[in-house]
Amino acid sequence: MEIVFLLIPVALVLIALVVGLLFWAVRSGQFEDMTGPAYRVLMDDDSPGACDRSTASDTDSSKLHRK
């Protein structure tokens, strides 16, 4: 029974911490654009500064096969 006197305040502190973090995230704009990152994954990036993946994968694979 004595453990209840410890667990209830600990639970209340944890709840207050979680609620505080939620309010901080909402105020700092973490939930402003929920669909943008999902569409950004699907968009094709053909910019001239994009990394050439064929040369990067060739050098990485050659490192893997060396012993």
Residue pairs with C-beta under 8 A, 6 or more apart in sequence:
25 31
